Every structure is written in C-alpha cells, then in structure tokens.
C-alpha cells in the first residue's frame, strides 16, 4: 500500500498537467495590456519569487502575442531590497538582494516603469537617494497605483 501511495504522489503532478494549458480564452483577441504590480513583500526569498513570477507572466504574454506595459511598484518591506549597498538588509540576504537587483535591471531593460513609494521609504528609514538608479521614487505609492488603475492598468497584487 505504501508503494502505491508513493506511485500516486509521483504520477499525480504529471496527470494534473496532462493536456494543453493556455490562456487563449482569457486573452481573446488582445494585442496589448497594461498592468501595475504591487510589490510589498519584505522577505528576501519570497520577494525574489514574486519578481520571477512577474517576469514569467511578462514572457508568457509576449509568447502569446500580447504586448504588455508594466509598472512595478515597490512599497513596504520590499523597499529595502531595491536600495544600493547592503546597509538596509540582514547580511544573510545579500546574495538574494543581488538577485532581486538583477531582476530590477532586467525589468528596466524591458522598459518597465519601476517605482518606489516615498511613504514606505520613510517608514523603512531608507534615504530616497539610496534607491537604485532604475527606481523612480514617487510621493505616494497608493496614489500611483490607483492612478494607473484609473488609466486602464490592471492591478496585479504580489502579496
């Protein structure tokens, strides 16, 4: 019985992904879309995964023939990881912070707008001058996010 359970657990993921998976119904005849990603995760590894998911979403949209316009809005604890140097983070997160910054650089190369909330920066005690060059500090991230939504951007909450 134990071996049968193991076999089912091993086979289940492949059975769950059997067949074609796509987003054709949701995308319909879209050729472009706009999204604002609200990124506020303060845990390094989880934040890194969220940025990987943004990239995966972007890549899948491109592959589907849809041109995305993307804004990545940092606030909360995520603010600490889009700064220059290592003074705002635990030394154990330095490697992950470099990976996060690699995603910020890649997003910038893709033409994403990258924003940082000044209110969150103040709450996290981050000097606005310490943010990465690719990051634009906005006065109020909430205003920014709702303004993008008012202009037709879909909100993609990232925790």
C-alpha positions as CSV (number, residue, x, y, z in Angstrom):
1,X,0.0,0.0,0.0
2,X,2.8,2.4,0.8
3,X,4.4,1.8,-2.6
4,X,1.0,2.5,-4.3
5,X,0.7,5.8,-2.4
6,X,4.2,6.9,-3.5
7,X,3.4,5.9,-7.1
8,X,0.2,8.0,-7.0
9,X,2.1,11.0,-5.5
10,X,4.8,10.8,-8.1
11,X,2.4,10.4,-11.0
12,X,-0.2,13.0,-9.8
13,X,1.7,16.1,-10.9
14,X,2.1,14.8,-14.4
15,X,-1.6,13.8,-14.5
16,X,-2.6,17.2,-13.3
17,X,-0.7,18.9,-16.2
18,X,-1.8,16.4,-18.9
19,X,-3.3,18.1,-21.9
20,X,-2.8,21.6,-23.2
21,X,-2.8,24.6,-20.9
22,X,-3.2,28.1,-22.2
23,X,-4.7,31.5,-21.6
24,X,-6.4,31.8,-25.0
25,X,-9.9,32.3,-23.6
26,X,-8.8,35.0,-21.2
27,X,-6.6,36.8,-23.7
28,X,-9.1,36.5,-26.5
29,X,-8.1,38.9,-29.2
30,X,-6.0,41.2,-27.0
31,X,-2.9,42.6,-28.6
32,X,-1.8,44.7,-25.6
33,X,-2.5,45.1,-22.0
34,X,-1.3,47.3,-19.1
35,X,-0.6,46.1,-15.5
36,X,0.7,47.6,-12.3
37,X,2.4,45.1,-10.0
38,X,2.0,46.0,-6.3
39,X,5.2,44.5,-4.7
40,X,5.4,44.8,-0.9
41,X,6.9,41.5,0.3
42,X,9.7,42.1,2.8
43,X,11.1,38.6,3.0
44,X,14.0,38.2,0.5
45,X,13.4,34.8,-1.0
46,X,9.6,35.4,-1.3
47,X,10.2,38.7,-2.9
48,X,12.7,37.1,-5.4
49,X,10.0,34.6,-6.3
50,X,7.4,37.3,-6.8
51,X,9.8,39.1,-9.3
52,X,10.4,35.8,-11.1
53,X,6.6,35.4,-11.4
54,X,6.3,38.9,-12.9
55,X,9.0,38.0,-15.4
56,X,7.3,34.7,-16.2
57,X,4.0,36.5,-16.7
58,X,5.6,39.1,-19.0
59,X,7.3,36.3,-21.0
60,X,4.1,34.3,-21.4
61,X,2.3,37.4,-22.6
62,X,5.0,38.1,-25.2
63,X,4.9,34.5,-26.3
64,X,1.1,34.8,-26.7
65,X,1.5,37.8,-29.0
66,X,0.3,40.3,-26.4
67,X,2.4,43.4,-25.8
68,X,2.4,44.3,-22.0
69,X,3.1,47.7,-20.5
70,X,4.3,47.0,-17.0
71,X,4.7,49.1,-13.8
72,X,6.4,47.5,-10.8
73,X,5.5,49.5,-7.7
74,X,7.6,48.7,-4.6
75,X,6.5,49.6,-1.1
76,X,6.6,48.1,2.4
77,X,9.4,45.8,3.2
78,X,10.3,45.2,-0.4
79,X,11.7,48.8,-0.4
80,X,14.8,47.6,1.5
81,X,15.8,45.3,-1.4
82,X,15.8,48.0,-4.2
83,X,18.5,50.1,-2.5
84,X,22.2,50.4,-3.2
85,X,24.6,48.8,-0.8
86,X,23.8,46.4,2.0
87,X,23.1,48.7,4.9
88,X,19.3,48.1,4.9
89,X,19.2,44.3,5.0
90,X,20.4,41.4,7.0
91,X,23.8,40.2,5.8
92,X,22.4,36.8,5.2
93,X,20.1,38.3,2.5
94,X,22.9,39.9,0.5
95,X,23.1,37.2,-2.2
96,X,19.3,37.2,-2.7
97,X,19.3,41.1,-2.8
98,X,21.8,40.9,-5.7
99,X,19.4,38.5,-7.5
100,X,16.5,40.9,-6.8
101,X,18.5,43.8,-8.2
102,X,19.3,41.7,-11.3
103,X,15.5,41.4,-11.9
104,X,15.2,45.2,-11.4
105,X,17.9,45.7,-14.0
106,X,16.2,43.3,-16.4
107,X,12.8,44.9,-15.9
108,X,14.4,48.2,-16.6
109,X,15.8,46.8,-19.9
110,X,12.4,45.5,-20.8
111,X,11.1,49.1,-20.4
112,X,9.1,48.5,-17.3
113,X,8.5,51.6,-15.1
114,X,9.8,50.9,-11.6
115,X,8.5,53.0,-8.8
116,X,9.2,53.2,-5.1
117,X,6.8,54.8,-2.6
118,X,8.3,57.6,-0.6
119,X,6.0,56.9,2.3
120,X,7.2,53.4,2.5
121,X,10.8,54.6,2.2
122,X,10.3,56.9,5.2
123,X,8.6,54.1,7.2
124,X,11.5,51.8,6.5
125,X,14.0,54.6,7.3
126,X,15.5,54.5,3.8
127,X,17.1,57.6,2.4
128,X,15.5,58.2,-1.1
129,X,19.0,58.8,-2.5
130,X,19.9,55.2,-1.7
131,X,17.5,53.6,-4.2
132,X,18.8,52.0,-7.4
133,X,19.1,54.3,-10.4
134,X,16.4,52.4,-12.3
135,X,13.9,53.2,-9.5
136,X,11.7,56.3,-9.6
137,X,10.6,57.5,-6.1
138,X,7.0,58.7,-6.1
139,X,5.4,60.7,-3.3
140,X,2.7,58.2,-2.6
141,X,2.6,54.7,-3.9
142,X,-1.1,54.4,-3.2
143,X,-1.9,57.4,-5.4
144,X,0.4,56.0,-8.1
145,X,-1.3,52.6,-8.1
146,X,-4.9,53.9,-8.2
147,X,-3.9,56.5,-10.8
148,X,-2.6,53.7,-13.0
149,X,-5.8,51.7,-12.5
150,X,-7.8,54.8,-13.4
151,X,-5.9,54.9,-16.7
152,X,-6.7,51.3,-17.5
153,X,-3.9,49.3,-15.8
154,X,-4.9,46.1,-14.2
155,X,-3.7,45.6,-10.6
156,X,-1.5,42.6,-10.1
157,X,-1.2,42.2,-6.3
158,X,2.1,40.5,-5.3
159,X,1.1,40.0,-1.6
